[in-house]
Every structure is written in structure tokens, then in C-alpha cells.
């Protein structure tokens, strides 16, 4: 009953006639067969879902240990926290949630194993992770094994130490509002001073760079593996927004964008038959609040998931990033740059800077603001680029309207004008020149 809406555990536990439990890896193996068939043999990260929100009792100012009664006089938000508090408490009392299958009847049930910190937990989990390693080794995927999921809530130090021991020191991935790696690439000990986080998608402290004349950033070069996390479902919006976000991040100080939904479209219908609820709403005890994956790049079709215009734009946007990285990696290496020659290197820099200006002009078309912002990068406690623009303008004594409705209308106008400008700005021609230039650079490096 995970945050992502999975009813059952990937590894099931078979209850034998004598009452003993034995792990069954059949579903996991079938899942990995499909993944390797369609995604390729050389997968970079395979996440073993070992932890979720119901296992924490305290998060910031909300104590799930107190189990407060739902106050009928409280507002809806507080009531929601109180109900979730009770649900988490109730679920945690059972232990670690798993799926158990009765060998004789084939019946499936949600049941519990002892918590990681229980005295007999090691005898249960050590053989499991030994077996997982062996199965992944046979697939050539042992080095891809990682643990999940750290959100704004994280396992205790004791839980991290336990899993570090029984898994052979597998690293974790994180999906948080704030940055956890703190410019420390893996291996590190950023998780409770014990565990290593090898990949993170984060919301806050995202850094973007608007003006290449003032400064250039190369997010694809940062040593830690982290990406910008779409907390507010921007990737569900216009296809152009989806296309531009990878480029905004690799020219800022993020590797790109991370942790997106494929088929996370609304699946639950209300009384009117409208799709309103997404998979993460299925199990409130594992809600991640604002971190639930609410974006999705596929759509429900008559015979299964189908691609969207947003997915195609994302794919092409990533291809543009790959071409840019090839060119920039040559410009930043003295040996490679010398092989390009001054003419090609100069043309390359001019084209990349032109694209960077077009990227932001297509995002925020307000001539007055662009003139002032041309000397700044957008950075700070920024959750998405437009928020960064608003922060920068405020520091320049050019704040956006205070009234929420007026501010929303102002932002919408600047964004809509930007999209309209981009659509008519010759972006296809810029792409042709980008890929032709990338090919020319590649030829000089051969």
C-alpha cells in the first residue's frame, strides 16, 4: 500500500502448510523481464522499495505518535493531518506491510512482518537481500541496486543502519522539497550520517541562469546526481513548457529534471464520473503531501497508455540537451577546443548563447523585465523558474502585483506572450543549426 498506489508488494511471501513464510520472487522476476526487454539490459537504477511514510511517527510539527482525535472545529487542512496521523499510527502498529499468499488456497492478504528494528528482523531480511543480490547479479544489474524512498520524511538512524548492514550498503534515492546531498556526490553519509544518497530530485534551491553574457552554468557537469522536481504539475501544462524544462536545468545548476509520472493520470472517478483522484490518493497513510507525483507524460487510450504531445516534446527537448552537452563538453576542454579551431568554437558559442536567450524569452516575454534581468541569474529558494523571476524582480524593486488574482493574470500574460513568441521565432531553424553544429563538432573530434 505504497505512496505510488501499489496494493501488493513486489516480493510476496508464501505461507506454507506448516505456517512458515517463504519469499516468492515470481512477480519481481516477471517485472524485471519486461523492464529489460523494453528499456534495455543496462539499467542505471533499479529501486527496491524498502521504506515509506507510514513508518515515521514524527515529521516537523506533526506528531503521529500523539494520535490526535479529529477536531470537528478545526479547518479541513488540520482535520486531514489528524486523520492521516491516525491512519499512519494504525498501520505502523502492524509492522512492515507485505503481501502474503496462502500456499493451499492461493488467497492473498495484506499482512505484516516485524519492524526493521525488531530483534528477529535480521533473520528475515538478510536472506532476502542476499537472494536479491544474486538474482540481480545474474541479470547484470547488481550495481544498479538502490533503496527507496526518502521523501521529506526519512527512515530513522537505526533503520538506515539496519538496511545498510543487511543490504551490503546499498545507496538510497530521495524525492524531497529540499536538497539532501549538499553538493556531496555518492558515496556520502548524508542520510542520518550513515546512509548514502546517490540520486535526488528536489524542489527548493533550484538555480537557473538567464543571461549567458553575464554568466554560464553547466548543470550537466555537477558531480552529484540530482534533478529539478516538478512539484506543481508544470509538466502537465503546455507542451512547450515540458520541452524547455530540461534545457533550463542543464544550463542552470541541476542535471535535468527527475521523478516524473508515466501513467499517473487521475484514475479514480467522482460521483459524476469525472476523473479526480490519482494513484497516490489511494492510501492516505502514505501520502507525501506536496511531493506526490502528480504529473504524467502518458494518457489513457482505448487499449492502454498512449504517448502525449508533452512526452514527444520532452523527448525532443532531451535530444536538444544531448546536442548542447556534446558541444559544450568540447568548448570546455582545452584540448578538444583547440581541435575545433577558433572559427567553429566561436560559432558554437554564439549559437548556444542565442538559444539560451530564446529559451527565457519564450518563457517570460516582458521586454522591460528582460532588460533588467539580463544582468542576473535566477537562483535562491526557487521551486520553479517563474518563481525565480518573481524573486529576482522583487530584489530589483520591481515586484509583481500584490493581489493574487492580478499577479496570476500578469504571470499568465507574460508566459502566454512568451510561448507565442517562441512558436514564431524560428525555433525549428535553430534546432537544425544546433544538430548540424553538433555533427560538425563531432567530426572535428574524431
Secondary structure by P-SEA (a helix, b strand, c coil): ccccccccccbbbbbccccbbbbbaaaaaaaaaaaaaccccccccccccccccccccccccccccccccccccccaaaaaaaaaaaaaaaaaaacbbbbbbcccccbbbbbccccccccccccccaaaaaaaaaaaaaacccccccccccccccccaaaaaaaaaaacbbbbbbbcccccccccccccccccccccccccccccbbbbbcccccccccccccccbbbbbcccccccccaaaaaaaaaaaaacccccccccccccccccccccccccccccccccccccccccccccccccccccccccaaaaaaaaaaaaaaaaaaaaaaaacaaaaaaacaaaaaaaaaaaaaaaaaaaaaccccaaaaaaacccccccccccaaaaaaaaaaaacccccccaaaaaaaaaaaaaaaaaaaaacaaaaaaaaaaaaaaaaaaaac
